[in-house]
Amino acid sequence: MLAFPLLVLAVAASVVVLLYQGVAILFAEEMPRLNPAPPDPAERFRPKVSVVIAARNEADELPATLDTLLAQDYPNLEVVVVEDGSTDGTREVIDARAPRVRRIDPPPLPEGWVGKNWACWNGAAVSSGEWLLFLDADVRTHPTTVRTTLDWALHESADLATIAPRIETIGFWERVVLPFYVQMVLTYFRAPRINHDRSRAALANGQYWMTPRATYFELGGHAAIRSIVLEDVAIARRYRAAGRRLRIAWSPTLAVTRMYRDRREMFEGLLKNIHGPEYSLARQAGFLAGLVGFFLLPLGLLPLAVAIGDLGLAALGGFLYVALFGKHIAFSRAVGAPARYGLLFPVAVAFYVALVAASLSRGIRRRPVVWKGRAYSLER
């Protein structure tokens, strides 16, 4: 039997763990969902929308993205693709769809700029739409997506409207890690609270977000956050600080993307995100402690209880197992991965522990963040 004070501590810690796990479930339930809007029989004026895509070595994914854009039921649409120094067939993919798709070759990347920010800034500058839609090169859209999201943004009087597409998971590591990634985004950024105008929560999904052209340039656009790798979060925070209205919705039927193709690409991409807009040793250390404390340590309670023969503690440990594994099975299903991959959530947590440890190591040694073949110093 555990000493009474230790038993009380174990129970209190378990309650905290369960409450924290419940936050992700609560936020998932609160997240608004946006579905394709039915055809609009009314012939009314619709503002021109300029889609801006930054494309660097996207020859495999860009064709489907462009073809679904060109199939949109929104006629007043301009598509601008910024060819960002690709070494594959990206340029040919774009040119094959001219003149409906316009290719832009930006000037050489200036010192102090992140490649994607420079590409988006140049694409926005040459576009002519009253609304700007920034779209990743690997996001495939439903034929009604542009119309649905613009009508939603106008109805909500949003200055920045963003959606979360369905994440396509095919490989083993995608199915194990990405459902956990979705939970991290939900809880860390308090995603549904972004829709509360008085909230300080701020997030834009760089895969798909739109804004009025005038607002974008008034707030400095990508030029204002030129050196920040996690540009979507930085822009959303800038909009929030300026008192602008943000809106977010989960839209698995409007858009779909496959974020990463293999474990190496996933590690590099998520490491970039974990480093964040500004590196902080204390924050990363706290993140690491939270991962271990909320997701791994609770799994040790049941084996400990069995080892010491404490039935009450064993019951508590068993309940934690059911709660933790059940929650992650549910998230796997929600994201679109087979439910059984939720049973491997400790592997996903270990993957994240390795990410945070790598981030800590890079930060301590002042090593740069690397993405799409470019290195960005932490000093900026």
Summary of the structure (lengths in Angstrom):
residues: 380
radius of gyration: 22.3
end to end distance: 54.6
largest distance: 76.0
contacts: 1252
relative contact order: 0.14
helix: 53%
strand: 14%
